[in-house]
């Protein structure tokens, strides 16, 4: 029995020593990333008048530099392609908790119709968290989401890691996905090769498809802005089809009063022209500049920064 216990102790000591060899991997992982947005939030580096939240639709479709230059203020696009409202709510929480400067105006783009639906493509960006597991806030979120065990995570470095942490190559952007200094990922390609024409028919919205978890985080996002006295504007961005007013009304009902809303004119022919889109849901560079100018005019006319 004593011999078995000695072997067990030796194994534990060796495994503990082996586990600590992964500390440099955890500490070095952030340096391999090219998307520094979330780490900058964790480090409290943000000091902007306008922040833009959303998925790829606003990442590609709102040109933060143009907006900031036009309004003579500092604007940054914190949108993350493939991210849902749960991820965006997490980023907002970290923005507040890590003592970044609160923006005067926060622009939230909502994805129609699936903002609150299950979506394989648009979801919580766990891949953005794992490279940053050296930060306690990231470990806590992974535990809260059931991705990691609280006790094992505190004992073993290996338990904190994901598969991506074992890929030691420096990450690279795709040719059309580079992050600009203003945070926008303006897609300069103009392929316009998606099928079909502009759809101008009636659109519906199915409330029964909403996930309670996403609805809860959407409301939390709204409540955080209200509690922190951050002026919030929800935007419904152009797609290559008519606006879904059922969806927009649902969002307004959930968000409640004292929120600013901005869509775009149904009478305008601008967003009915294929030349301003890369695909049916994403504006191209020219389309993004036009929409950003529309946003500028609205923000200025409504004096939203004052």
VENJOWO-V322612 format. One record per backbone hydrogen bond with DSSP energy under -0.5 kcal/mol. CO is the residue of the C=O (numbers start at 1). NH is the residue of the N-H. E is the energy in kcal/mol with one decimal. If there is no record, write none. Layout:
BEGIN
<<CO & NH & E> <CO & NH & E>>
END
This chain:
BEGIN
<<1 & 5 & -2.3> <2 & 6 & -2.2> <3 & 7 & -2.0> <4 & 8 & -2.5> <5 & 9 & -2.5> <6 & 10 & -2.5> <7 & 11 & -2.4> <8 & 12 & -2.4> <9 & 13 & -2.5> <10 & 14 & -2.5> <11 & 15 & -2.9> <12 & 16 & -2.6> <13 & 17 & -2.5> <14 & 18 & -2.7> <15 & 19 & -2.9> <16 & 20 & -1.6> <17 & 21 & -0.6> <18 & 21 & -1.2> <19 & 22 & -1.6> <20 & 23 & -1.5> <22 & 26 & -2.0> <23 & 27 & -2.4> <24 & 28 & -2.0> <25 & 29 & -1.5> <28 & 31 & -1.2> <28 & 32 & -0.6> <29 & 32 & -1.5> <30 & 33 & -1.3> <32 & 171 & -2.9> <34 & 36 & -0.9> <36 & 40 & -2.6> <37 & 41 & -1.8> <38 & 42 & -2.3> <39 & 43 & -1.7> <40 & 45 & -2.5> <41 & 44 & -1.4> <46 & 101 & -2.5> <49 & 104 & -1.5> <49 & 105 & -2.2> <50 & 76 & -2.1> <51 & 107 & -3.0> <52 & 78 & -2.1> <53 & 109 & -2.6> <54 & 80 & -2.5> <55 & 58 & -0.6> <55 & 59 & -2.0> <56 & 60 & -2.8> <57 & 61 & -1.1> <58 & 62 & -1.8> <59 & 185 & -2.6> <62 & 64 & -1.1> <63 & 67 & -2.2> <64 & 68 & -2.9> <65 & 69 & -2.9> <66 & 70 & -2.4> <67 & 71 & -1.9> <68 & 72 & -0.9> <68 & 73 & -2.4> <73 & 75 & -0.6> <74 & 49 & -1.7> <74 & 50 & -2.1> <76 & 52 & -2.0> <76 & 78 & -0.8> <80 & 83 & -1.9> <82 & 123 & -2.7> <84 & 88 & -2.3> <85 & 89 & -2.3> <86 & 90 & -1.6> <87 & 91 & -2.4> <88 & 92 & -2.2> <89 & 93 & -2.4> <90 & 94 & -2.3> <91 & 95 & -2.2> <92 & 96 & -1.8> <93 & 97 & -3.0> <94 & 98 & -2.3> <95 & 100 & -1.9> <96 & 99 & -1.5> <104 & 231 & -0.7> <105 & 51 & -1.8> <105 & 107 & -0.5> <106 & 108 & -0.6> <106 & 233 & -2.9> <107 & 53 & -3.5> <107 & 109 & -0.6> <108 & 235 & -2.6> <110 & 112 & -0.5> <111 & 115 & -1.8> <113 & 116 & -0.5> <114 & 117 & -1.0> <115 & 85 & -0.5> <116 & 211 & -3.1> <121 & 123 & -0.7> <123 & 84 & -1.2> <124 & 126 & -2.1> <125 & 128 & -1.5> <125 & 129 & -0.6> <126 & 129 & -1.1> <126 & 130 & -1.9> <127 & 131 & -0.6> <129 & 132 & -2.3> <130 & 133 & -1.3> <132 & 135 & -2.0> <135 & 138 & -0.7> <135 & 139 & -1.8> <136 & 140 & -2.7> <137 & 141 & -1.7> <138 & 142 & -2.4> <139 & 143 & -2.1> <140 & 144 & -2.6> <141 & 145 & -1.9> <142 & 147 & -2.4> <142 & 148 & -1.2> <143 & 146 & -1.7> <149 & 153 & -2.5> <150 & 154 & -1.1> <151 & 155 & -1.2> <152 & 156 & -2.9> <156 & 160 & -0.6> <157 & 160 & -1.4> <157 & 161 & -0.7> <158 & 161 & -0.8> <162 & 165 & -1.1> <163 & 166 & -1.5> <164 & 167 & -1.6> <166 & 168 & -0.8> <174 & 177 & -1.9> <178 & 180 & -0.5> <180 & 183 & -2.5> <182 & 77 & -2.8> <184 & 180 & -3.0> <186 & 188 & -0.8> <187 & 285 & -1.4> <198 & 200 & -0.6> <199 & 242 & -2.6> <205 & 207 & -0.8> <206 & 209 & -1.4> <207 & 210 & -1.9> <209 & 118 & -0.5> <211 & 215 & -2.4> <212 & 216 & -2.5> <213 & 217 & -1.9> <214 & 218 & -2.4> <215 & 219 & -2.1> <216 & 220 & -2.1> <217 & 221 & -2.3> <218 & 222 & -2.0> <219 & 223 & -2.7> <220 & 224 & -2.6> <221 & 225 & -1.9> <222 & 226 & -2.1> <223 & 227 & -2.9> <224 & 228 & -2.4> <225 & 230 & -3.1> <226 & 229 & -1.0> <229 & 231 & -0.6> <231 & 106 & -3.0> <232 & 260 & -2.1> <233 & 108 & -2.8> <234 & 262 & -2.3> <235 & 110 & -1.8> <235 & 237 & -0.7> <239 & 241 & -1.8> <240 & 199 & -1.0> <241 & 239 & -0.5> <243 & 245 & -1.0> <244 & 248 & -2.2> <245 & 249 & -2.1> <246 & 250 & -1.8> <247 & 251 & -2.4> <248 & 252 & -2.1> <249 & 253 & -2.4> <250 & 254 & -2.1> <251 & 255 & -2.7> <252 & 256 & -2.2> <260 & 234 & -3.0> <262 & 236 & -2.6> <265 & 268 & -0.7> <269 & 272 & -1.6> <270 & 273 & -1.3> <272 & 274 & -0.5> <273 & 276 & -1.7> <274 & 277 & -2.0> <276 & 284 & -1.9> <280 & 240 & -2.8> <282 & 278 & -2.7> <282 & 279 & -1.3> <284 & 288 & -3.0> <285 & 289 & -2.1> <286 & 290 & -1.8> <287 & 291 & -2.7> <288 & 292 & -2.7> <289 & 293 & -1.8> <290 & 294 & -1.8> <291 & 295 & -2.4> <292 & 296 & -2.5> <293 & 297 & -2.3> <294 & 298 & -2.0> <295 & 299 & -3.0> <296 & 300 & -2.7> <297 & 301 & -2.5> <298 & 302 & -2.3> <299 & 304 & -2.1> <300 & 303 & -0.9> <303 & 306 & -1.2>>
END
